[in-house]
């Protein structure tokens, strides 16, 4: 196995599937199967899931809701997704723990770094919900921070695009994909990989990122075995 411990970042939007809001049960099952494959290979799996399919803090201001309040609403949205994923993974026969950045003790554990590491060592899939628990951050920043904290080998950012392109491939048909790219080049070319806070955390801590298409069956397991899929971003 190329990676022993991974941090898988899934966006909330990805969970929508073809719907315009909420959670698509078919997509949830697909992701469960993909995660099970790598877990069965003995890879330690930590997951951060976004909340964009339900609510984002930036949307709040447009609706007359205070930004900070909106961010907390966004964090709660990530927890809803995390709970759905936890349930699906457990129905798939995996042991899981949901750790939250905000204390919601009747539902999940608070995030405690040592405990998270212990869960991973015991083969439990750890889902980090509610972001880092602070407004003005994103779940990408959560993914970078938690990956560093639990000493993951890599951040695997599962998206609906199969890597980092010279331009947005959905808008520009001449865009080409990078197989690998350095952190420095991403900055220089102003490419959109993650928000800058998240990206800088990875760069400063030498934590590589792979951006890949999570919707292609088998991609995740190929990645952990070292196949070159998506775009690898390293120092
Ligand atoms: N959020 C936050 N702090 C965090 C993580 C998330 O305030 O540490 C809020 C923020 O409003 C964000 C929302 O939760 O817009 C949902 O997360 P995100 O937008 O990262 O989800 P994704 O785009 O991955 O679906």
py3Dmol code that shows the C-alpha trace and the ligand (Angstrom):
import py3Dmol

protein = """\
ATOM      1  CA  UNK A   1       0.000   0.000   0.000  1.00  0.00           C
ATOM      2  CA  UNK A   2       1.412   3.384  -0.928  1.00  0.00           C
ATOM      3  CA  UNK A   3      -0.491   5.190   1.812  1.00  0.00           C
ATOM      4  CA  UNK A   4      -1.115   3.744   5.259  1.00  0.00           C
ATOM      5  CA  UNK A   5      -3.290   6.536   6.607  1.00  0.00           C
ATOM      6  CA  UNK A   6      -5.361   8.784   4.351  1.00  0.00           C
ATOM      7  CA  UNK A   7      -7.529  11.817   4.871  1.00  0.00           C
ATOM      8  CA  UNK A   8     -10.334  11.715   2.342  1.00  0.00           C
ATOM      9  CA  UNK A   9     -12.052  15.037   1.694  1.00  0.00           C
ATOM     10  CA  UNK A  10     -15.497  14.824   0.129  1.00  0.00           C
ATOM     11  CA  UNK A  11     -17.482  17.913  -0.744  1.00  0.00           C
ATOM     12  CA  UNK A  12     -21.064  18.214   0.368  1.00  0.00           C
ATOM     13  CA  UNK A  13     -22.035  18.988  -3.206  1.00  0.00           C
ATOM     14  CA  UNK A  14     -20.727  15.642  -4.357  1.00  0.00           C
ATOM     15  CA  UNK A  15     -23.239  13.938  -2.083  1.00  0.00           C
ATOM     16  CA  UNK A  16     -26.096  15.585  -3.979  1.00  0.00           C
ATOM     17  CA  UNK A  17     -25.499  13.369  -6.996  1.00  0.00           C
ATOM     18  CA  UNK A  18     -27.881  14.570  -9.703  1.00  0.00           C
ATOM     19  CA  UNK A  19     -30.178  16.262  -7.213  1.00  0.00           C
ATOM     20  CA  UNK A  20     -30.147  20.005  -6.564  1.00  0.00           C
ATOM     21  CA  UNK A  21     -30.163  19.759  -2.770  1.00  0.00           C
ATOM     22  CA  UNK A  22     -29.544  17.262   0.004  1.00  0.00           C
ATOM     23  CA  UNK A  23     -28.224  13.725  -0.059  1.00  0.00           C
ATOM     24  CA  UNK A  24     -28.561  11.295  -2.951  1.00  0.00           C
ATOM     25  CA  UNK A  25     -28.839   7.766  -1.487  1.00  0.00           C
ATOM     26  CA  UNK A  26     -27.298   6.235  -4.624  1.00  0.00           C
ATOM     27  CA  UNK A  27     -24.212   8.457  -4.342  1.00  0.00           C
ATOM     28  CA  UNK A  28     -23.972   7.718  -0.631  1.00  0.00           C
ATOM     29  CA  UNK A  29     -23.920   3.983  -1.373  1.00  0.00           C
ATOM     30  CA  UNK A  30     -21.299   4.455  -4.105  1.00  0.00           C
ATOM     31  CA  UNK A  31     -19.000   6.304  -1.727  1.00  0.00           C
ATOM     32  CA  UNK A  32     -19.581   3.697   0.972  1.00  0.00           C
ATOM     33  CA  UNK A  33     -18.458   0.952  -1.421  1.00  0.00           C
ATOM     34  CA  UNK A  34     -15.371   2.906  -2.476  1.00  0.00           C
ATOM     35  CA  UNK A  35     -14.384   3.572   1.129  1.00  0.00           C
ATOM     36  CA  UNK A  36     -14.996  -0.052   2.091  1.00  0.00           C
ATOM     37  CA  UNK A  37     -12.590  -1.249  -0.598  1.00  0.00           C
ATOM     38  CA  UNK A  38      -9.673   0.781   0.767  1.00  0.00           C
ATOM     39  CA  UNK A  39     -10.586   0.016   4.365  1.00  0.00           C
ATOM     40  CA  UNK A  40     -10.599  -3.729   3.563  1.00  0.00           C
ATOM     41  CA  UNK A  41      -7.059  -3.307   2.196  1.00  0.00           C
ATOM     42  CA  UNK A  42      -5.978  -2.228   5.664  1.00  0.00           C
ATOM     43  CA  UNK A  43      -5.698   1.492   4.973  1.00  0.00           C
ATOM     44  CA  UNK A  44      -6.540   3.762   7.911  1.00  0.00           C
ATOM     45  CA  UNK A  45      -9.258   6.133   6.760  1.00  0.00           C
ATOM     46  CA  UNK A  46     -10.161   9.551   8.120  1.00  0.00           C
ATOM     47  CA  UNK A  47     -12.856  11.539   6.338  1.00  0.00           C
ATOM     48  CA  UNK A  48     -13.870  15.188   6.218  1.00  0.00           C
ATOM     49  CA  UNK A  49     -17.143  15.931   4.508  1.00  0.00           C
ATOM     50  CA  UNK A  50     -18.413  19.352   3.456  1.00  0.00           C
ATOM     51  CA  UNK A  51     -21.867  20.833   3.770  1.00  0.00           C
ATOM     52  CA  UNK A  52     -22.374  22.737   0.523  1.00  0.00           C
ATOM     53  CA  UNK A  53     -25.323  20.516  -0.484  1.00  0.00           C
ATOM     54  CA  UNK A  54     -27.238  21.918   2.488  1.00  0.00           C
ATOM     55  CA  UNK A  55     -25.830  25.284   3.556  1.00  0.00           C
ATOM     56  CA  UNK A  56     -22.775  27.501   3.165  1.00  0.00           C
ATOM     57  CA  UNK A  57     -21.920  30.454   5.371  1.00  0.00           C
ATOM     58  CA  UNK A  58     -21.460  32.801   2.411  1.00  0.00           C
ATOM     59  CA  UNK A  59     -25.087  32.165   1.401  1.00  0.00           C
ATOM     60  CA  UNK A  60     -26.238  33.470   4.761  1.00  0.00           C
ATOM     61  CA  UNK A  61     -25.533  37.123   4.150  1.00  0.00           C
ATOM     62  CA  UNK A  62     -27.735  37.105   1.048  1.00  0.00           C
ATOM     63  CA  UNK A  63     -30.607  35.821   3.161  1.00  0.00           C
ATOM     64  CA  UNK A  64     -30.172  38.431   5.879  1.00  0.00           C
ATOM     65  CA  UNK A  65     -28.450  36.005   8.231  1.00  0.00           C
ATOM     66  CA  UNK A  66     -25.324  37.080  10.055  1.00  0.00           C
ATOM     67  CA  UNK A  67     -22.166  35.540   8.509  1.00  0.00           C
ATOM     68  CA  UNK A  68     -20.924  33.919  11.694  1.00  0.00           C
ATOM     69  CA  UNK A  69     -24.336  32.463  12.384  1.00  0.00           C
ATOM     70  CA  UNK A  70     -24.355  31.226   8.781  1.00  0.00           C
ATOM     71  CA  UNK A  71     -20.983  29.554   9.223  1.00  0.00           C
ATOM     72  CA  UNK A  72     -22.254  27.678  12.262  1.00  0.00           C
ATOM     73  CA  UNK A  73     -25.250  26.633  10.179  1.00  0.00           C
ATOM     74  CA  UNK A  74     -22.787  25.399   7.555  1.00  0.00           C
ATOM     75  CA  UNK A  75     -20.902  23.439  10.200  1.00  0.00           C
ATOM     76  CA  UNK A  76     -24.135  21.808  11.312  1.00  0.00           C
ATOM     77  CA  UNK A  77     -24.818  20.977   7.660  1.00  0.00           C
ATOM     78  CA  UNK A  78     -21.515  19.080   7.520  1.00  0.00           C
ATOM     79  CA  UNK A  79     -22.608  17.128  10.580  1.00  0.00           C
ATOM     80  CA  UNK A  80     -25.838  16.076   8.875  1.00  0.00           C
ATOM     81  CA  UNK A  81     -23.772  14.715   5.971  1.00  0.00           C
ATOM     82  CA  UNK A  82     -21.285  13.128   8.350  1.00  0.00           C
ATOM     83  CA  UNK A  83     -24.089  11.354  10.218  1.00  0.00           C
ATOM     84  CA  UNK A  84     -25.551  10.056   6.963  1.00  0.00           C
ATOM     85  CA  UNK A  85     -22.136   8.789   5.883  1.00  0.00           C
ATOM     86  CA  UNK A  86     -21.468   7.229   9.273  1.00  0.00           C
ATOM     87  CA  UNK A  87     -24.734   5.369   9.121  1.00  0.00           C
ATOM     88  CA  UNK A  88     -24.116   4.143   5.568  1.00  0.00           C
ATOM     89  CA  UNK A  89     -20.593   2.966   6.445  1.00  0.00           C
ATOM     90  CA  UNK A  90     -21.857   1.086   9.493  1.00  0.00           C
ATOM     91  CA  UNK A  91     -24.566  -0.582   7.444  1.00  0.00           C
ATOM     92  CA  UNK A  92     -21.744  -1.597   5.137  1.00  0.00           C
ATOM     93  CA  UNK A  93     -20.114  -3.419   8.062  1.00  0.00           C
ATOM     94  CA  UNK A  94     -17.436  -0.895   9.019  1.00  0.00           C
ATOM     95  CA  UNK A  95     -16.704   0.444  12.471  1.00  0.00           C
ATOM     96  CA  UNK A  96     -16.762   4.206  12.599  1.00  0.00           C
ATOM     97  CA  UNK A  97     -16.458   7.163  14.924  1.00  0.00           C
ATOM     98  CA  UNK A  98     -17.825  10.619  14.289  1.00  0.00           C
ATOM     99  CA  UNK A  99     -15.825  13.405  15.927  1.00  0.00           C
ATOM    100  CA  UNK A 100     -17.183  16.914  15.914  1.00  0.00           C
ATOM    101  CA  UNK A 101     -15.502  20.312  15.969  1.00  0.00           C
ATOM    102  CA  UNK A 102     -18.510  21.583  17.936  1.00  0.00           C
ATOM    103  CA  UNK A 103     -19.617  19.776  21.084  1.00  0.00           C
ATOM    104  CA  UNK A 104     -22.811  17.846  20.388  1.00  0.00           C
ATOM    105  CA  UNK A 105     -22.307  15.133  22.925  1.00  0.00           C
ATOM    106  CA  UNK A 106     -25.488  13.144  22.518  1.00  0.00           C
ATOM    107  CA  UNK A 107     -24.659  12.590  18.862  1.00  0.00           C
ATOM    108  CA  UNK A 108     -20.881  12.278  18.566  1.00  0.00           C
ATOM    109  CA  UNK A 109     -17.534  12.634  20.307  1.00  0.00           C
ATOM    110  CA  UNK A 110     -15.709  15.937  20.457  1.00  0.00           C
ATOM    111  CA  UNK A 111     -12.502  16.016  18.425  1.00  0.00           C
ATOM    112  CA  UNK A 112      -9.603  14.912  20.610  1.00  0.00           C
ATOM    113  CA  UNK A 113      -6.459  14.345  18.610  1.00  0.00           C
ATOM    114  CA  UNK A 114      -5.032  11.414  20.580  1.00  0.00           C
ATOM    115  CA  UNK A 115      -8.376   9.695  20.596  1.00  0.00           C
ATOM    116  CA  UNK A 116      -8.772  10.172  16.844  1.00  0.00           C
ATOM    117  CA  UNK A 117      -5.367   8.571  16.254  1.00  0.00           C
ATOM    118  CA  UNK A 118      -6.276   5.661  18.534  1.00  0.00           C
ATOM    119  CA  UNK A 119      -9.512   5.070  16.615  1.00  0.00           C
ATOM    120  CA  UNK A 120      -7.577   5.000  13.357  1.00  0.00           C
ATOM    121  CA  UNK A 121      -5.016   2.567  14.777  1.00  0.00           C
ATOM    122  CA  UNK A 122      -7.868   0.301  15.793  1.00  0.00           C
ATOM    123  CA  UNK A 123      -9.176   0.291  12.236  1.00  0.00           C
ATOM    124  CA  UNK A 124     -12.161   2.529  12.817  1.00  0.00           C
ATOM    125  CA  UNK A 125     -13.097   4.987  10.132  1.00  0.00           C
ATOM    126  CA  UNK A 126     -13.022   8.433  11.685  1.00  0.00           C
ATOM    127  CA  UNK A 127     -15.291  11.130  10.262  1.00  0.00           C
ATOM    128  CA  UNK A 128     -14.556  14.708  11.281  1.00  0.00           C
ATOM    129  CA  UNK A 129     -17.796  16.674  11.327  1.00  0.00           C
ATOM    130  CA  UNK A 130     -18.618  20.342  11.993  1.00  0.00           C
ATOM    131  CA  UNK A 131     -15.386  21.557  10.419  1.00  0.00           C
ATOM    132  CA  UNK A 132     -12.762  22.813  12.815  1.00  0.00           C
ATOM    133  CA  UNK A 133     -15.523  24.386  14.883  1.00  0.00           C
ATOM    134  CA  UNK A 134     -14.733  27.994  13.954  1.00  0.00           C
ATOM    135  CA  UNK A 135     -16.431  30.366  11.547  1.00  0.00           C
ATOM    136  CA  UNK A 136     -14.556  31.795   8.525  1.00  0.00           C
ATOM    137  CA  UNK A 137     -13.034  28.409   7.742  1.00  0.00           C
ATOM    138  CA  UNK A 138     -13.998  25.730   5.251  1.00  0.00           C
ATOM    139  CA  UNK A 139     -14.018  21.988   5.264  1.00  0.00           C
ATOM    140  CA  UNK A 140     -10.954  22.081   2.998  1.00  0.00           C
ATOM    141  CA  UNK A 141      -9.083  23.806   5.842  1.00  0.00           C
ATOM    142  CA  UNK A 142     -10.503  21.190   8.177  1.00  0.00           C
ATOM    143  CA  UNK A 143      -9.185  18.447   5.922  1.00  0.00           C
ATOM    144  CA  UNK A 144      -5.678  19.944   5.879  1.00  0.00           C
ATOM    145  CA  UNK A 145      -5.588  20.627   9.604  1.00  0.00           C
ATOM    146  CA  UNK A 146      -6.968  17.269  10.709  1.00  0.00           C
ATOM    147  CA  UNK A 147      -4.698  15.442   8.261  1.00  0.00           C
ATOM    148  CA  UNK A 148      -1.684  17.144   9.810  1.00  0.00           C
ATOM    149  CA  UNK A 149      -2.935  16.526  13.333  1.00  0.00           C
ATOM    150  CA  UNK A 150      -3.550  12.795  12.838  1.00  0.00           C
ATOM    151  CA  UNK A 151      -0.376  12.456  10.762  1.00  0.00           C
ATOM    152  CA  UNK A 152      -2.095  11.263   7.616  1.00  0.00           C
ATOM    153  CA  UNK A 153       0.198  10.494   4.688  1.00  0.00           C
ATOM    154  CA  UNK A 154      -1.889  12.423   2.186  1.00  0.00           C
ATOM    155  CA  UNK A 155      -5.031  14.465   1.624  1.00  0.00           C
ATOM    156  CA  UNK A 156      -7.156  12.870  -1.091  1.00  0.00           C
ATOM    157  CA  UNK A 157      -9.556  15.459  -2.374  1.00  0.00           C
ATOM    158  CA  UNK A 158     -12.367  13.622  -4.113  1.00  0.00           C
ATOM    159  CA  UNK A 159     -14.203  15.870  -6.557  1.00  0.00           C
ATOM    160  CA  UNK A 160     -16.208  15.530  -9.755  1.00  0.00           C
ATOM    161  CA  UNK A 161     -13.218  16.740 -11.797  1.00  0.00           C
ATOM    162  CA  UNK A 162     -10.343  14.331 -12.393  1.00  0.00           C
ATOM    163  CA  UNK A 163      -7.518  16.639 -11.352  1.00  0.00           C
ATOM    164  CA  UNK A 164      -6.063  20.126 -11.551  1.00  0.00           C
ATOM    165  CA  UNK A 165      -6.288  21.767 -14.987  1.00  0.00           C
ATOM    166  CA  UNK A 166      -4.585  24.739 -16.611  1.00  0.00           C
ATOM    167  CA  UNK A 167      -8.072  26.358 -16.670  1.00  0.00           C
ATOM    168  CA  UNK A 168     -11.560  25.319 -15.615  1.00  0.00           C
ATOM    169  CA  UNK A 169     -12.261  22.298 -17.872  1.00  0.00           C
ATOM    170  CA  UNK A 170     -16.010  22.841 -17.544  1.00  0.00           C
ATOM    171  CA  UNK A 171     -15.605  26.300 -19.134  1.00  0.00           C
ATOM    172  CA  UNK A 172     -12.494  26.010 -21.315  1.00  0.00           C
ATOM    173  CA  UNK A 173     -12.201  23.064 -23.710  1.00  0.00           C
ATOM    174  CA  UNK A 174      -8.471  23.729 -24.312  1.00  0.00           C
ATOM    175  CA  UNK A 175      -7.638  23.159 -20.631  1.00  0.00           C
ATOM    176  CA  UNK A 176      -5.119  20.398 -19.952  1.00  0.00           C
ATOM    177  CA  UNK A 177      -4.584  18.360 -16.816  1.00  0.00           C
ATOM    178  CA  UNK A 178      -1.449  18.335 -14.654  1.00  0.00           C
ATOM    179  CA  UNK A 179      -0.212  14.909 -13.567  1.00  0.00           C
ATOM    180  CA  UNK A 180       1.870  16.504 -10.845  1.00  0.00           C
ATOM    181  CA  UNK A 181       2.383  20.100  -9.870  1.00  0.00           C
ATOM    182  CA  UNK A 182       4.276  21.816  -7.065  1.00  0.00           C
ATOM    183  CA  UNK A 183       2.654  23.930  -4.368  1.00  0.00           C
ATOM    184  CA  UNK A 184       4.678  26.848  -5.657  1.00  0.00           C
ATOM    185  CA  UNK A 185       3.362  26.493  -9.209  1.00  0.00           C
ATOM    186  CA  UNK A 186      -0.219  26.327  -8.007  1.00  0.00           C
ATOM    187  CA  UNK A 187       0.322  29.680  -6.259  1.00  0.00           C
ATOM    188  CA  UNK A 188       2.135  31.192  -9.189  1.00  0.00           C
ATOM    189  CA  UNK A 189      -0.498  30.173 -11.727  1.00  0.00           C
ATOM    190  CA  UNK A 190      -3.313  31.015  -9.350  1.00  0.00           C
ATOM    191  CA  UNK A 191      -4.918  27.604  -9.836  1.00  0.00           C
ATOM    192  CA  UNK A 192      -7.916  26.586  -7.855  1.00  0.00           C
ATOM    193  CA  UNK A 193      -7.094  23.527  -5.747  1.00  0.00           C
ATOM    194  CA  UNK A 194      -8.368  24.465  -2.310  1.00  0.00           C
ATOM    195  CA  UNK A 195      -8.890  27.748  -0.517  1.00  0.00           C
ATOM    196  CA  UNK A 196      -5.610  29.440   0.378  1.00  0.00           C
ATOM    197  CA  UNK A 197      -5.788  28.723   4.114  1.00  0.00           C
ATOM    198  CA  UNK A 198      -6.199  25.020   3.441  1.00  0.00           C
ATOM    199  CA  UNK A 199      -3.566  24.993   0.727  1.00  0.00           C
ATOM    200  CA  UNK A 200      -0.951  26.895   2.755  1.00  0.00           C
ATOM    201  CA  UNK A 201      -1.375  24.537   5.693  1.00  0.00           C
ATOM    202  CA  UNK A 202      -0.517  21.600   3.440  1.00  0.00           C
ATOM    203  CA  UNK A 203       2.432  23.367   1.874  1.00  0.00           C
ATOM    204  CA  UNK A 204       3.935  24.501   5.177  1.00  0.00           C
ATOM    205  CA  UNK A 205       3.607  21.038   6.637  1.00  0.00           C
ATOM    206  CA  UNK A 206       4.777  19.154   3.569  1.00  0.00           C
ATOM    207  CA  UNK A 207       1.543  17.296   3.235  1.00  0.00           C
ATOM    208  CA  UNK A 208       0.855  16.193  -0.356  1.00  0.00           C
ATOM    209  CA  UNK A 209      -2.605  16.493  -1.895  1.00  0.00           C
ATOM    210  CA  UNK A 210      -4.158  14.455  -4.676  1.00  0.00           C
ATOM    211  CA  UNK A 211      -7.180  15.874  -6.480  1.00  0.00           C
ATOM    212  CA  UNK A 212      -9.125  13.086  -8.194  1.00  0.00           C
ATOM    213  CA  UNK A 213     -12.534  12.083  -9.504  1.00  0.00           C
ATOM    214  CA  UNK A 214     -14.313  10.279  -6.687  1.00  0.00           C
ATOM    215  CA  UNK A 215     -17.223   9.383  -8.952  1.00  0.00           C
ATOM    216  CA  UNK A 216     -15.210   6.868 -10.962  1.00  0.00           C
ATOM    217  CA  UNK A 217     -15.516   3.473  -9.286  1.00  0.00           C
ATOM    218  CA  UNK A 218     -12.157   2.043  -8.219  1.00  0.00           C
ATOM    219  CA  UNK A 219     -10.239   5.342  -8.318  1.00  0.00           C
ATOM    220  CA  UNK A 220      -9.791   5.558  -4.562  1.00  0.00           C
ATOM    221  CA  UNK A 221      -8.426   2.020  -4.243  1.00  0.00           C
ATOM    222  CA  UNK A 222      -6.122   2.500  -7.219  1.00  0.00           C
ATOM    223  CA  UNK A 223      -4.763   5.662  -5.620  1.00  0.00           C
ATOM    224  CA  UNK A 224      -3.905   4.065  -2.301  1.00  0.00           C
ATOM    225  CA  UNK A 225      -2.065   1.345  -4.206  1.00  0.00           C
ATOM    226  CA  UNK A 226       0.085   3.968  -5.883  1.00  0.00           C
ATOM    227  CA  UNK A 227      -1.519   4.270  -9.310  1.00  0.00           C
ATOM    228  CA  UNK A 228      -1.170   7.721 -10.824  1.00  0.00           C
ATOM    229  CA  UNK A 229      -4.680   9.101 -10.970  1.00  0.00           C
ATOM    230  CA  UNK A 230      -5.759  12.737 -10.791  1.00  0.00           C
ATOM    231  CA  UNK A 231      -3.180  15.407  -9.944  1.00  0.00           C
ATOM    232  CA  UNK A 232      -0.549  15.106  -7.234  1.00  0.00           C
ATOM    233  CA  UNK A 233       0.492  18.341  -5.552  1.00  0.00           C
ATOM    234  CA  UNK A 234       3.768  18.196  -3.632  1.00  0.00           C
ATOM    235  CA  UNK A 235       6.657  20.410  -2.519  1.00  0.00           C
TER     236      UNK A 235
END
"""
ligand_1 = """\
25
LIG
N -17.626 26.008 7.980
C -17.060 26.831 8.941
N -15.934 26.419 9.596
C -15.324 25.234 9.312
C -15.881 24.408 8.302
C -17.025 24.818 7.655
O -17.567 27.908 9.214
O -14.315 24.906 9.949
C -18.896 26.400 7.349
C -18.751 27.412 6.222
O -19.847 28.286 6.278
C -18.865 26.540 4.979
C -19.863 25.478 5.405
O -19.526 25.253 6.777
O -19.335 27.252 3.889
C -19.856 24.194 4.638
O -18.549 23.747 4.388
P -17.867 23.831 2.912
O -18.349 25.037 2.209
O -16.412 23.679 3.115
O -18.475 22.546 2.231
P -18.181 21.944 0.760
O -17.925 23.086 -0.176
O -16.981 21.051 0.864
O -19.418 21.165 0.454
"""
view = py3Dmol.view(width=600, height=400)
view.addModel(protein, "pdb")
view.setStyle({"model": 0}, {"cartoon": {"style": "trace"}})
view.addModel(ligand_1, "xyz")
view.setStyle({"model": 1}, {"stick": {}})
view.zoomTo()
view.show()
